[in-house]
Amino acid sequence: MLNFLPTPIIILLSLALYFINTLVWLVPILIFSLLKALVPFAPWQKLMSYLLDAMASNWVAVNTFNQKLFTSVKFHVTGLEKLTLNDWYLVVSNHQSWVDILVLQRVLHGKIPFLKFFLKKELIYVPFLGLAWWALDFPFMKRFSREFLAKNPHLKGQDIETTRKACAKFKHKPVSVMNFLEGTRFTFAKHAKQQSKFNYLLKPKAGGIAFVLDAMREHLTTIVDVTIYYPQGIPTFIDFVSGKVTDVYVDIKTIPIDDNIIGDYFNDDDYKVHFQQWVNQLWCDKDAKLKAFQQNKE
């Protein structure tokens, strides 16, 4: 609507709106997070969880309004019709830019439960944000390294069990957990350094997603496999805010979670090989989609 304004003005106003929107919702989220933490009464905490999710969803909605207000980017999305707010999802996606998070939030908002990221347990101690992440039911995972377990064999399996208990809250409350399998944003330098066999992707890391599937096996039913393509090249956040990004293509595929892809990745060598092959095929399919997008552009 206001994309006729000079680019510097668009950037300034859009960034100001992102900042104000974040501040407006961060304050009540922190207040209600404290209220949730101070009253360890299950029905109260459940009510607070729903209210906090609603606040976070409103933050996403205003960010989307911001994008529509200052840019004319067109989203070409397929696969949304299979999604619902009443299911338990693990969302995976290729990762090229911080813009990916804005794209995922915008495309999936109102289609699946509010997106949450699996966080390391130590992050719960980050001032203010740790409390907010806990209150928003971001799942925290506890991971022991092979070296640590070799020295403390009596703790074997306790990391998974601890994470499972932390995720018990999702039994009655639908959730969407986000995981970038590549572990970092794609760059051509990283691609060359890895000697990745994929044309448009870095090598996927199977261990992280295997841990999530094992820890949340009772609380996840479907994988939402998202492929994001930017026909004008990988954008920066400023590119997106300024309106330089005119088109974004998003392909969504749903995959049922069954016993075939759940197992003990860190102790069962046969399953580990099987799961790595499964993840590799998932990435081969994603690479083919990105190649098709690129060819259609040309």
VOKOL-914370 format. One record per residue (C-alpha): x, y, z. Coordinates in steps of 0.02 Angstrom, whole numbers, padded with zeros to 5 digits, always signed. Layout:
BEGIN
[[X, Y, Z]]
...
//
This chain:
BEGIN
[[+00000, +00000, +00000]]
[[+00142, +00119, +00041]]
[[+00270, +00040, -00074]]
[[+00270, +00200, -00179]]
[[+00373, +00287, -00045]]
[[+00561, +00310, -00068]]
[[+00658, +00155, -00018]]
[[+00751, +00235, +00130]]
[[+00585, +00293, +00202]]
[[+00509, +00120, +00180]]
[[+00657, +00040, +00270]]
[[+00650, +00165, +00413]]
[[+00461, +00153, +00439]]
[[+00456, -00036, +00421]]
[[+00599, -00063, +00544]]
[[+00515, +00056, +00666]]
[[+00354, -00044, +00655]]
[[+00446, -00209, +00682]]
[[+00528, -00134, +00836]]
[[+00368, -00059, +00907]]
[[+00270, -00219, +00875]]
[[+00403, -00322, +00963]]
[[+00408, -00204, +01112]]
[[+00218, -00196, +01126]]
[[+00202, -00385, +01137]]
[[+00364, -00423, +01231]]
[[+00308, -00326, +01386]]
[[+00143, -00420, +01415]]
[[+00226, -00585, +01367]]
[[+00356, -00558, +01504]]
[[+00222, -00506, +01630]]
[[+00112, -00657, +01593]]
[[+00266, -00769, +01591]]
[[+00302, -00713, +01769]]
[[+00121, -00744, +01819]]
[[+00132, -00918, +01744]]
[[+00294, -00956, +01836]]
[[+00232, -00892, +02005]]
[[+00073, -00996, +02008]]
[[+00118, -01182, +01988]]
[[-00064, -01233, +01964]]
[[-00089, -01340, +01808]]
[[-00256, -01265, +01747]]
[[-00187, -01089, +01775]]
[[-00026, -01127, +01681]]
[[-00125, -01204, +01538]]
[[-00232, -01047, +01526]]
[[-00075, -00939, +01528]]
[[+00001, -01046, +01390]]
[[-00147, -01016, +01275]]
[[-00147, -00829, +01313]]
[[+00041, -00816, +01282]]
[[+00026, -00912, +01118]]
[[-00111, -00791, +01065]]
[[+00002, -00643, +01103]]
[[+00145, -00719, +01003]]
[[+00026, -00756, +00859]]
[[-00032, -00575, +00861]]
[[+00150, -00520, +00850]]
[[+00166, -00625, +00691]]
[[+00003, -00554, +00622]]
[[+00062, -00375, +00644]]
[[+00229, -00417, +00563]]
[[+00132, -00486, +00414]]
[[+00030, -00325, +00408]]
[[+00194, -00229, +00409]]
[[+00255, -00327, +00258]]
[[+00093, -00300, +00162]]
[[+00094, -00116, +00206]]
[[+00266, -00076, +00137]]
[[+00302, -00211, +00007]]
[[+00212, -00298, -00136]]
[[+00297, -00467, -00118]]
[[+00193, -00610, -00190]]
[[+00191, -00778, -00101]]
[[+00164, -00931, -00212]]
[[+00119, -01069, -00089]]
[[+00065, -01249, -00118]]
[[+00015, -01381, +00010]]
[[-00072, -01275, +00143]]
[[-00237, -01367, +00122]]
[[-00174, -01518, +00219]]
[[-00132, -01420, +00376]]
[[-00236, -01390, +00532]]
[[-00223, -01298, +00698]]
[[-00268, -01458, +00791]]
[[-00119, -01568, +00748]]
[[+00056, -01595, +00815]]
[[+00192, -01550, +00689]]
[[+00379, -01556, +00665]]
[[+00421, -01423, +00534]]
[[+00582, -01441, +00434]]
[[+00645, -01323, +00301]]
[[+00797, -01273, +00198]]
[[+00884, -01121, +00271]]
[[+00956, -00979, +00166]]
[[+00922, -00817, +00260]]
[[+00846, -00745, +00419]]
[[+00703, -00700, +00302]]
[[+00658, -00886, +00304]]
[[+00588, -00865, +00480]]
[[+00476, -00721, +00427]]
[[+00419, -00822, +00277]]
[[+00380, -00975, +00382]]
[[+00287, -00873, +00512]]
[[+00185, -00782, +00380]]
[[+00142, -00934, +00275]]
[[+00102, -01050, +00420]]
[[+00016, -00923, +00534]]
[[-00162, -00978, +00570]]
[[-00132, -01143, +00479]]
[[-00038, -01238, +00615]]
[[-00002, -01203, +00800]]
[[+00121, -01061, +00835]]
[[+00297, -01110, +00780]]
[[+00418, -01153, +00920]]
[[+00602, -01193, +00912]]
[[+00690, -01333, +01007]]
[[+00815, -01248, +01122]]
[[+00963, -01307, +01223]]
[[+00917, -01323, +01407]]
[[+01052, -01197, +01456]]
[[+00960, -01058, +01362]]
[[+00823, -01058, +01493]]
[[+00942, -00955, +01601]]
[[+00954, -00812, +01475]]
[[+00884, -00658, +01566]]
[[+00702, -00620, +01521]]
[[+00706, -00718, +01357]]
[[+00731, -00884, +01446]]
[[+00575, -00851, +01549]]
[[+00477, -00800, +01394]]
[[+00533, -00954, +01296]]
[[+00485, -01066, +01443]]
[[+00316, -00981, +01461]]
[[+00284, -00996, +01274]]
[[+00317, -01183, +01292]]
[[+00471, -01186, +01182]]
[[+00535, -01363, +01209]]
[[+00705, -01371, +01295]]
[[+00817, -01518, +01260]]
[[+00955, -01591, +01367]]
[[+01094, -01675, +01267]]
[[+01242, -01774, +01333]]
[[+01393, -01796, +01219]]
[[+01466, -01968, +01182]]
[[+01622, -01917, +01278]]
[[+01519, -01869, +01431]]
[[+01420, -02031, +01426]]
[[+01580, -02132, +01409]]
[[+01636, -02058, +01575]]
[[+01462, -02068, +01652]]
[[+01379, -02225, +01580]]
[[+01248, -02224, +01719]]
[[+01171, -02068, +01638]]
[[+01143, -02154, +01470]]
[[+00967, -02119, +01407]]
[[+00929, -01988, +01540]]
[[+00945, -01843, +01418]]
[[+00806, -01913, +01309]]
[[+00700, -01953, +01462]]
[[+00723, -01778, +01535]]
[[+00672, -01699, +01370]]
[[+00522, -01816, +01357]]
[[+00460, -01761, +01528]]
[[+00482, -01578, +01479]]
[[+00375, -01610, +01324]]
[[+00234, -01696, +01420]]
[[+00137, -01531, +01417]]
[[+00106, -01558, +01230]]
[[-00001, -01712, +01259]]
[[-00159, -01607, +01267]]
[[-00099, -01449, +01177]]
[[-00057, -01454, +00991]]
[[+00116, -01390, +00949]]
[[+00228, -01352, +00799]]
[[+00415, -01375, +00825]]
[[+00536, -01300, +00699]]
[[+00703, -01377, +00647]]
[[+00827, -01320, +00513]]
[[+00916, -01482, +00468]]
[[+01065, -01394, +00388]]
[[+01104, -01312, +00555]]
[[+01159, -01150, +00474]]
[[+01112, -01034, +00331]]
[[+01162, -01083, +00155]]
[[+01306, -00989, +00074]]
[[+01408, -01039, -00078]]
[[+01565, -01034, +00029]]
[[+01491, -01158, +00154]]
[[+01427, -01265, +00011]]
[[+01602, -01274, -00066]]
[[+01686, -01307, +00101]]
[[+01567, -01451, +00138]]
[[+01584, -01518, -00039]]
[[+01397, -01546, -00028]]
[[+01328, -01664, -00159]]
[[+01169, -01561, -00166]]
[[+01155, -01419, -00290]]
[[+01058, -01296, -00182]]
[[+01075, -01364, -00005]]
[[+01203, -01396, +00130]]
[[+01219, -01569, +00204]]
[[+01077, -01608, +00325]]
[[+01116, -01655, +00505]]
[[+01015, -01809, +00549]]
[[+01059, -01816, +00735]]
[[+00959, -01663, +00787]]
[[+00796, -01713, +00705]]
[[+00817, -01894, +00764]]
[[+00833, -01831, +00943]]
[[+00675, -01724, +00925]]
[[+00575, -01869, +00851]]
[[+00632, -01987, +00989]]
[[+00604, -01862, +01130]]
[[+00432, -01809, +01067]]
[[+00376, -01974, +00991]]
[[+00212, -01969, +01089]]
[[+00175, -01789, +01044]]
[[+00211, -01774, +00857]]
[[+00105, -01847, +00717]]
[[+00161, -01761, +00556]]
[[+00316, -01687, +00477]]
[[+00287, -01526, +00379]]
[[+00425, -01523, +00248]]
[[+00444, -01344, +00182]]
[[+00548, -01292, +00032]]
[[+00579, -01105, +00011]]
[[+00641, -01030, -00152]]
[[+00686, -00848, -00189]]
[[+00691, -00824, -00380]]
[[+00789, -00661, -00363]]
[[+00925, -00742, -00258]]
[[+00948, -00761, -00071]]
[[+00887, -00599, +00012]]
[[+00948, -00508, +00166]]
[[+00826, -00444, +00295]]
[[+00847, -00267, +00225]]
[[+00812, -00332, +00049]]
[[+00648, -00403, +00114]]
[[+00601, -00249, +00215]]
[[+00640, -00129, +00072]]
[[+00531, -00219, -00054]]
[[+00671, -00286, -00164]]
[[+00598, -00461, -00144]]
[[+00450, -00473, -00263]]
[[+00413, -00660, -00260]]
[[+00434, -00804, -00138]]
[[+00393, -00985, -00181]]
[[+00348, -01104, -00041]]
[[+00313, -01290, -00067]]
[[+00238, -01386, +00080]]
[[+00232, -01576, +00095]]
[[+00162, -01674, +00243]]
[[+00240, -01838, +00299]]
[[+00158, -01951, +00430]]
[[+00272, -01992, +00577]]
[[+00275, -02180, +00606]]
[[+00389, -02311, +00684]]
[[+00490, -02318, +00523]]
[[+00576, -02153, +00563]]
[[+00582, -02160, +00754]]
[[+00719, -02249, +00850]]
[[+00875, -02234, +00958]]
[[+00991, -02139, +00840]]
[[+01137, -02131, +00963]]
[[+01141, -02314, +01017]]
[[+01064, -02415, +00875]]
[[+01186, -02418, +00728]]
[[+01063, -02503, +00609]]
[[+00931, -02371, +00642]]
[[+01061, -02233, +00626]]
[[+01108, -02291, +00450]]
[[+00924, -02311, +00404]]
[[+00878, -02138, +00468]]
[[+01025, -02055, +00382]]
[[+00968, -02134, +00219]]
[[+00791, -02071, +00250]]
[[+00851, -01893, +00284]]
[[+00966, -01900, +00133]]
[[+00819, -01947, +00021]]
[[+00715, -01807, +00096]]
[[+00854, -01686, +00050]]
[[+00873, -01761, -00125]]
[[+00688, -01728, -00155]]
[[+00705, -01550, -00089]]
[[+00855, -01518, -00200]]
[[+00755, -01579, -00350]]
[[+00614, -01458, -00307]]
[[+00736, -01312, -00296]]
[[+00811, -01364, -00464]]
[[+00637, -01366, -00541]]
[[+00600, -01193, -00471]]
[[+00764, -01128, -00544]]
[[+00730, -01206, -00715]]
[[+00554, -01135, -00721]]
[[+00624, -00964, -00682]]
[[+00747, -00977, -00827]]
//
